C-alpha cells in the first residue's frame, strides 16, 4: 500500500530521469540535488 499523503495525487507524470551505474553515484547525485546549489539547478532547469 502507498502513502495516504500521495495516494490522492495520482496519476504521476515523470518529467525527468537520470540513470547511474552504481548506487553510490546515485546517492551522491541525490545529496547534490538536496543541497542549496542543487536546488538552484533544479529551479533553473524546471522553471514553470
CORSUL-V123918 format. One record per pair of residues at least 24 apart in sequence whose ideal C-beta (glycine too) atoms are under 7 Angstrom apart, sorted by the first residue. I is the first residue (numbers start at 1). J is the second residue. D is the distance in Angstrom with one decimal. If there is no record, write none. Layout:
I;J;D / I;J;D
This chain:
none
